[in-house]
Amino acid sequence: MAPIRLKRPLPLVPALCLLLCLTLVAGVVFAAGGLLAHSYRPLAGKTPVDLADTYGGDVLLIVNTASKCGFTPQFEGLEALHARYRERGFAVLGFPSGDFKEQEFEDEAQIQEFCTLTYGVRFPMFQKVHVVGDQATPLYRELATAAGEAPKWNFHKYLVGRDGRLIASYGSRTTPDDPALVATIERALAAPRPASAAD
């Protein structure tokens, strides 16, 4: 009996299998680190903090801060939000920036002193960075891409879920106690922690 010969060989099958495998691997890598696959120094500190290792599995509100801005009093509300939900796996992460009208001190020690003494900030604050333009730090480039918008001013807020993916983006005028923001945080906190983060 003659062997069966296909009129149309299927050369795409191996390629499709490879593509599927790469997609699955990329998905696992993204889920493991997501937007948090970066390291930054604590404000006025020296040793970089790996965001994925430290905050993976948490719900995060990432905010570009400034000490000399009309929105600077939001520090108080951000600290209250951080304290309220910290035990449930939530953190506010502050990134000082002078990108808008240079409304941030140059010296990181001065920034730290101002935030601590004036507003009692205890949530994690990181090194001074650029959040817009060609010099934007990788975290903020990725947040802007995911959200479809870069910060337009100080105290823009990006909410990141337990899976390391962006949930929502809020402009500077959205206050930390905004009911819609708080409700979204609470929904995000209700999500189970990823298995890799729970280990």
C-alpha positions as a Markdown table, in Angstrom:
| # | Residue | x | y | z |
|---|---|---|---|---|
| 1 | Met | 0.0 | 0.0 | 0.0 |
| 2 | Ala | 1.4 | 3.4 | -1.0 |
| 3 | Pro | 2.1 | 5.8 | 1.8 |
| 4 | Ile | -0.3 | 8.7 | 2.1 |
| 5 | Arg | 1.2 | 11.9 | 1.0 |
| 6 | Leu | -0.2 | 15.3 | 2.0 |
| 7 | Lys | -0.7 | 17.6 | -0.9 |
| 8 | Arg | 0.0 | 20.6 | 1.4 |
| 9 | Pro | 2.7 | 19.9 | 4.0 |
| 10 | Leu | 2.3 | 21.8 | 7.2 |
| 11 | Pro | 5.5 | 23.7 | 7.7 |
| 12 | Leu | 3.8 | 26.3 | 9.9 |
| 13 | Val | 3.0 | 23.8 | 12.7 |
| 14 | Pro | 6.5 | 23.8 | 14.2 |
| 15 | Ala | 6.7 | 27.6 | 13.9 |
| 16 | Leu | 3.3 | 28.0 | 15.6 |
| 17 | Cys | 4.3 | 25.6 | 18.4 |
| 18 | Leu | 7.5 | 27.7 | 18.9 |
| 19 | Leu | 5.5 | 30.9 | 18.9 |
| 20 | Leu | 3.0 | 29.5 | 21.4 |
| 21 | Cys | 5.9 | 28.4 | 23.7 |
| 22 | Leu | 7.6 | 31.8 | 23.5 |
| 23 | Thr | 4.3 | 33.5 | 24.3 |
| 24 | Leu | 3.7 | 31.4 | 27.3 |
| 25 | Val | 7.3 | 31.9 | 28.6 |
| 26 | Ala | 6.9 | 35.7 | 28.0 |
| 27 | Gly | 3.6 | 35.6 | 29.9 |
| 28 | Val | 5.2 | 33.9 | 32.9 |
| 29 | Val | 8.1 | 36.3 | 32.9 |
| 30 | Phe | 5.8 | 39.3 | 32.7 |
| 31 | Ala | 3.6 | 38.0 | 35.5 |
| 32 | Ala | 6.6 | 37.4 | 37.7 |
| 33 | Gly | 8.0 | 40.9 | 37.4 |
| 34 | Gly | 5.6 | 42.9 | 35.3 |
| 35 | Leu | 6.1 | 46.6 | 35.6 |
| 36 | Leu | 8.1 | 46.0 | 38.8 |
| 37 | Ala | 11.1 | 44.4 | 37.1 |
| 38 | His | 13.4 | 47.3 | 38.1 |
| 39 | Ser | 15.6 | 48.4 | 41.0 |
| 40 | Tyr | 15.8 | 51.9 | 42.6 |
| 41 | Arg | 17.7 | 53.3 | 45.5 |
| 42 | Pro | 15.7 | 54.4 | 48.5 |
| 43 | Leu | 15.6 | 58.2 | 48.8 |
| 44 | Ala | 19.0 | 59.4 | 50.0 |
| 45 | Gly | 20.1 | 55.7 | 50.2 |
| 46 | Lys | 22.7 | 53.7 | 48.5 |
| 47 | Thr | 21.6 | 50.1 | 48.1 |
| 48 | Pro | 19.0 | 49.6 | 45.2 |
| 49 | Val | 15.8 | 47.9 | 46.1 |
| 50 | Asp | 14.4 | 45.3 | 43.6 |
| 51 | Leu | 10.8 | 46.3 | 43.3 |
| 52 | Ala | 9.6 | 42.9 | 42.1 |
| 53 | Asp | 11.3 | 41.0 | 45.0 |
| 54 | Thr | 10.2 | 43.5 | 47.6 |
| 55 | Tyr | 6.7 | 44.4 | 46.4 |
| 56 | Gly | 5.7 | 41.5 | 44.1 |
| 57 | Gly | 2.2 | 40.4 | 45.0 |
| 58 | Asp | 1.2 | 43.7 | 46.6 |
| 59 | Val | -1.1 | 46.4 | 45.3 |
| 60 | Leu | 0.8 | 49.5 | 44.6 |
| 61 | Leu | 0.1 | 53.2 | 44.1 |
| 62 | Ile | 3.1 | 54.7 | 42.3 |
| 63 | Val | 3.2 | 58.5 | 42.5 |
| 64 | Asn | 5.6 | 61.1 | 41.1 |
| 65 | Thr | 6.0 | 63.6 | 44.0 |
| 66 | Ala | 7.3 | 67.1 | 44.4 |
| 67 | Ser | 8.0 | 69.2 | 47.5 |
| 68 | Lys | 7.1 | 72.6 | 46.2 |
| 69 | Cys | 3.9 | 72.0 | 44.3 |
| 70 | Gly | 0.3 | 73.0 | 44.9 |
| 71 | Phe | -0.5 | 69.3 | 45.2 |
| 72 | Thr | 2.2 | 68.6 | 47.8 |
| 73 | Pro | -0.4 | 68.4 | 50.6 |
| 74 | Gln | -1.5 | 65.2 | 49.0 |
| 75 | Phe | 1.5 | 63.6 | 50.9 |
| 76 | Glu | -0.7 | 63.6 | 54.0 |
| 77 | Gly | -3.5 | 61.6 | 52.2 |
| 78 | Leu | -1.0 | 59.3 | 50.6 |
| 79 | Glu | 0.5 | 58.4 | 54.0 |
| 80 | Ala | -3.0 | 57.8 | 55.4 |
| 81 | Leu | -3.8 | 55.5 | 52.5 |
| 82 | His | -0.6 | 53.6 | 53.0 |
| 83 | Ala | -1.1 | 53.2 | 56.7 |
| 84 | Arg | -4.8 | 52.2 | 56.2 |
| 85 | Tyr | -4.1 | 49.3 | 53.8 |
| 86 | Arg | -0.5 | 48.4 | 54.5 |
| 87 | Glu | -1.3 | 45.2 | 56.5 |
| 88 | Arg | -3.4 | 43.9 | 53.6 |
| 89 | Gly | -0.5 | 44.1 | 51.1 |
| 90 | Phe | -0.7 | 47.6 | 49.8 |
| 91 | Ala | 2.0 | 50.3 | 49.5 |
| 92 | Val | 2.4 | 53.8 | 48.1 |
| 93 | Leu | 5.7 | 54.2 | 46.3 |
| 94 | Gly | 6.9 | 57.8 | 45.9 |
| 95 | Phe | 9.3 | 58.9 | 43.2 |
| 96 | Pro | 10.4 | 62.5 | 43.6 |
| 97 | Ser | 10.8 | 64.4 | 40.3 |
| 98 | Gly | 11.6 | 67.9 | 39.2 |
| 99 | Asp | 10.3 | 67.5 | 35.7 |
| 100 | Phe | 7.5 | 70.0 | 36.2 |
| 101 | Lys | 8.7 | 73.5 | 36.8 |
| 102 | Glu | 11.6 | 72.1 | 38.9 |
| 103 | Gln | 9.3 | 71.9 | 41.9 |
| 104 | Glu | 11.5 | 69.4 | 43.7 |
| 105 | Phe | 14.7 | 70.0 | 45.7 |
| 106 | Glu | 18.0 | 68.9 | 44.1 |
| 107 | Asp | 19.3 | 67.3 | 47.2 |
| 108 | Glu | 17.7 | 63.9 | 48.1 |
| 109 | Ala | 18.5 | 64.4 | 51.8 |
| 110 | Gln | 16.5 | 67.7 | 51.7 |
| 111 | Ile | 13.6 | 65.9 | 50.0 |
| 112 | Gln | 13.6 | 63.2 | 52.7 |
| 113 | Glu | 13.7 | 65.8 | 55.5 |
| 114 | Phe | 10.9 | 67.8 | 54.0 |
| 115 | Cys | 8.6 | 64.8 | 53.5 |
| 116 | Thr | 9.3 | 63.3 | 56.9 |
| 117 | Leu | 9.1 | 66.5 | 59.0 |
| 118 | Thr | 6.4 | 68.3 | 57.2 |
| 119 | Tyr | 4.0 | 65.5 | 56.3 |
| 120 | Gly | 5.1 | 62.5 | 58.4 |
| 121 | Val | 5.7 | 60.4 | 55.3 |
| 122 | Arg | 6.6 | 56.9 | 56.1 |
| 123 | Phe | 5.7 | 55.2 | 52.9 |
| 124 | Pro | 8.6 | 54.1 | 50.7 |
| 125 | Met | 10.2 | 57.0 | 48.8 |
| 126 | Phe | 12.8 | 56.3 | 46.1 |
| 127 | Gln | 15.6 | 58.2 | 44.3 |
| 128 | Lys | 14.8 | 61.4 | 42.4 |
| 129 | Val | 13.9 | 60.4 | 38.8 |
| 130 | His | 12.7 | 61.8 | 35.5 |
| 131 | Val | 9.1 | 60.7 | 34.7 |
| 132 | Val | 8.6 | 62.2 | 31.3 |
| 133 | Gly | 10.5 | 62.8 | 28.1 |
| 134 | Asp | 13.6 | 61.1 | 26.7 |
| 135 | Gln | 15.2 | 60.8 | 30.1 |
| 136 | Ala | 12.2 | 59.1 | 31.8 |
| 137 | Thr | 13.2 | 56.2 | 33.9 |
| 138 | Pro | 12.3 | 52.7 | 32.5 |
| 139 | Leu | 9.5 | 52.2 | 35.1 |
| 140 | Tyr | 7.8 | 55.4 | 34.1 |
| 141 | Arg | 8.2 | 54.7 | 30.4 |
| 142 | Glu | 6.5 | 51.4 | 30.9 |
| 143 | Leu | 3.8 | 52.8 | 33.1 |
| 144 | Ala | 3.1 | 55.5 | 30.4 |
| 145 | Thr | 2.9 | 52.9 | 27.7 |
| 146 | Ala | 0.6 | 50.6 | 29.7 |
| 147 | Ala | -1.7 | 53.5 | 30.6 |
| 148 | Gly | -1.6 | 55.4 | 27.3 |
| 149 | Glu | -0.6 | 58.5 | 29.2 |
| 150 | Ala | 2.5 | 59.9 | 30.9 |
| 151 | Pro | 2.2 | 62.2 | 34.0 |
| 152 | Lys | 1.1 | 65.7 | 33.0 |
| 153 | Trp | 2.1 | 67.1 | 36.4 |
| 154 | Asn | 3.3 | 66.1 | 39.9 |
| 155 | Phe | 1.3 | 63.6 | 41.9 |
| 156 | His | 0.1 | 61.5 | 39.0 |
| 157 | Lys | -1.0 | 58.1 | 40.3 |
| 158 | Tyr | -0.6 | 54.7 | 38.7 |
| 159 | Leu | -2.3 | 51.8 | 40.4 |
| 160 | Val | -0.6 | 48.4 | 39.9 |
| 161 | Gly | -2.3 | 45.1 | 40.8 |
| 162 | Arg | -0.9 | 42.0 | 42.6 |
| 163 | Asp | 0.0 | 40.6 | 39.2 |
| 164 | Gly | 2.3 | 43.5 | 38.4 |
| 165 | Arg | 0.0 | 44.9 | 35.8 |
| 166 | Leu | -1.4 | 48.3 | 35.6 |
| 167 | Ile | -5.0 | 48.6 | 36.8 |
| 168 | Ala | -5.7 | 52.4 | 36.4 |
| 169 | Ser | -4.1 | 55.8 | 36.0 |
| 170 | Tyr | -5.2 | 58.9 | 37.9 |
| 171 | Gly | -4.3 | 62.5 | 37.2 |
| 172 | Ser | -2.9 | 64.9 | 39.8 |
| 173 | Arg | -6.3 | 66.3 | 40.8 |
| 174 | Thr | -7.5 | 62.9 | 41.9 |
| 175 | Thr | -6.9 | 63.0 | 45.7 |
| 176 | Pro | -5.8 | 60.0 | 47.7 |
| 177 | Asp | -9.2 | 59.8 | 49.4 |
| 178 | Asp | -11.1 | 59.9 | 46.2 |
| 179 | Pro | -14.0 | 57.4 | 46.6 |
| 180 | Ala | -13.4 | 55.8 | 43.1 |
| 181 | Leu | -9.7 | 55.4 | 43.7 |
| 182 | Val | -10.3 | 53.9 | 47.2 |
| 183 | Ala | -12.9 | 51.5 | 45.8 |
| 184 | Thr | -10.5 | 50.4 | 43.1 |
| 185 | Ile | -7.8 | 49.8 | 45.6 |
| 186 | Glu | -10.1 | 47.7 | 47.8 |
| 187 | Arg | -11.2 | 45.6 | 44.8 |
| 188 | Ala | -7.5 | 45.0 | 43.9 |
| 189 | Leu | -6.7 | 44.0 | 47.4 |
| 190 | Ala | -9.5 | 41.4 | 47.3 |
| 191 | Ala | -7.7 | 39.6 | 44.5 |
| 192 | Pro | -5.6 | 36.6 | 45.5 |
| 193 | Arg | -1.8 | 37.0 | 45.6 |
| 194 | Pro | -0.1 | 35.2 | 42.7 |
| 195 | Ala | 1.3 | 31.8 | 43.7 |
| 196 | Ser | 4.9 | 32.9 | 43.0 |
| 197 | Ala | 4.4 | 35.9 | 45.4 |
| 198 | Ala | 2.7 | 33.9 | 48.1 |
| 199 | Asp | 5.6 | 31.4 | 48.3 |
